[in-house]
Amino acid sequence: MADVEVRDGRIVQVGDVDASVESFDARGRFLVPAVIDSHVHLTYWPVADELARSGVAAAVDLAAPMSSLAEPSAVRLLASGPMITAPSGYPVTSWGRGGYGLEVSNAGAAVDAVELLHARGARVVKIPVTAAPVLDDATITAIVARAHELGMRVAVHALGDAEALRAARLGADVLAHTPVEPLSDETLAAWSGRAVIATLSAFGADAATLTNIARLRSAGATVLYGTDLGNTRTPGIDAAELAAMHESGMDASAILEAATHAPALYWGLPELGDVEPGKAACLLLLARDPTTDPLALADPEVVFVDGERAS
Ligand SMILES: [Zn+2]
């Protein structure tokens, strides 16, 4: 048990705090960093205010129209803007008709697209690796190289085994979803040292998907909590996603890590992910122990956003 002193939205001290300051008694409860959702679509479903109040401090928006990059958000947002895709490629002929894809037909146009997105404020690049029409190897290689030069990670939508393998070989950094088709040993090895955003409940968390995330984790991929919010509809910390992660074999501590510290490190959000001096006071008070109860994160009793009580 310890005191946590917050000033001007930041944690300034953990330990024995001067009793004269205004205080909030959290005895018997568990204090953890607020959650990072590594896969959302906040233009598709604009619920950022609700997310912030419910304990999500930051989110990674993995496809939205270009205009969204200029818009302020109630949560810290790392955004891709539109996916870079092939002409008529995913998702521009399906759910992503309204500007969710930026179509390019060669490597030069793709590099221009990466630079344009970065200039408009994108801090991550999203590409689909699906069945045709799909970007060719030279184009994907060029996207990855330019994104990395600009300090952006490349997230890939790849649900099949061959697609996931292809994406890793071409240098993609993070699977936007756990693939749903059983993954080969070769694909698992290719994703070692890379990352995967769970989004298990978005695809029904079937046995093959749960096995894939368990095997990716054993192979050395970093697992990040993410919901595909917009396509899923829980505007907060999603108990169904936490339960599916648990069902895949992750214990409560591993789930807490995947929802807080790991994504803060992975995405470069240094003020989040820990309860320690210098970090933003984006904190959750939980009734149950999140290191033993995999669902404890789902319903925080109190949410602090930058030191202010939000719920
Ligand atoms: Zn998505």
Residues whose N, C-alpha, C, O or C-beta is under 5 A from the ligand:
A	BS01	ZN	L62 D228
